[in-house]
């Protein structure tokens, strides 16, 4: 790869394509991995509902859910 191309990328004057980035990383003995964006595909409906509750109501909900999780955990161990 031409040095002026690398210099433009380093100065932020050029955005390399994925293929160029892969070649640069390969020269540095590195690699790139494409992963799903964090939070992509998450239904935030329930989160919004919980955030709409008062802090006391959220704590009460947590206590109820903790009891349910405890029961499920015990049931699983007895199988």
C-alpha positions, -999 to +999 in steps of 0.1 A: +000+000+000+013+034-009+027+055+020+007+086+010-025+065+014-015+054+048-006+090+058-041+102+047-058+075+068-036+083+098-044+121+095-081+113+092-084+126+057-094+093+042-118+066+055-104+032+044-127+005+030-130-027+049-105-045+025-079-017+031-084-019+068-080-057+067-047-053+048-034-027+072-042-048+102-027-079+086+006-060+081+004-053+119-003-090+126-038-081+138-073-089+126-108-074+126-140-092+136-175-080+127-199-084+156-236-075+160-240-040+175-246-042+213-283-039+220-293-046+184-325-067+183-334-060+220-371-052+226-369-022+249-407-021+256-403-037+290-374-015+299-395+016+292-423+002+313-400-003+342-384+031+339-419+046+340-424+031+375-415+049+407-383+037+424-404+020+451-425+002+425-393-010+408-379-024+440-412-042+447-411-057+412-375-067+418-384-085+451-413-104+433-390-114+404-362-125+428-387-148+446-398-162+413-362-168+402-354-184+436-384-208+431-373-217+396-337-223+407-348-246+435-372-265+411-343-270+386-320-284+413-346-310+424-348-324+389 
